[in-house]
């Protein structure tokens, strides 16, 4: 009974191309706005993501190459990523800001050690499926998994549903694409700090349960295997975290979070080549 997206009303692939979906506002869905989602909203969103990933994993394993596996162009490999502000300026500005803080400048050499690899490793991840290097876990990623692409539905103040929107740059690849993106773009600092492992475990168990409920007979990836995907593609998390605008990097709240994140990156080998 899970609904992964709004109903399609009409579409055309010929000029002028268009896509028309149902109006979710009529069903009581609203956007979250500028705030971060709370823990219940994050869990419901990750539940939808886990089911999307699991069903696409099953289909790709049982049917081989199909429409899902042909979706090989995402945000980073469908255009020149060097034009993106966070690629051109993000790491440079991050180093500038860290350098003026005595307790943070120690991390600049670690960032410089892997800086030249960040874009190349990220592109390798996005091109992994199409290049034939399918030696990991592959699913259909939403591809743009952030706050503006979800709507929530409530009844009497209680959350009843979350709807995922905008599948325009969905890509068949490692689940790390969506999971690292959610960590950087959706989770609040408090949730990143206190609930990361809990939420990752929640995603993994629901991914596994969905495969069992759909009577998938093949190998079901375990907790360690999925975490390996996140470690393998750790450079995507590093490249996603810095904001391109210096004023945001200099925000005291962001600096406080860097004081927590950078030691985590260091201790988990994110700065190792």
Buried (B, 14 or more C-beta within 10 A) or exposed (E): EEEEBBEEEEEEEEEEEEEEBEEBEEEEBEBBEEEBBBBEBBBBBBBBBBBBBBBBBBBBBEEEEEEBBEBBBBBBBBEEBEEBEBBEBBBEBBBBBBEEBEEBEEBBEBBEEBBEBBBEBBEBBBBBBBEEEBEBBBBBBBBBBEBEBBBBBEEEEEBEBBBBBBBEBBBBBBBBBBBBBBBBBBBBBEBBEEBEEEBBEBBBEBBBBBBEEBEBEEEBBEEEEBBBBBEBBBBBBBBBBBBBBEEEBBEEEBBEBBEEBBEEBBEEEBBEE
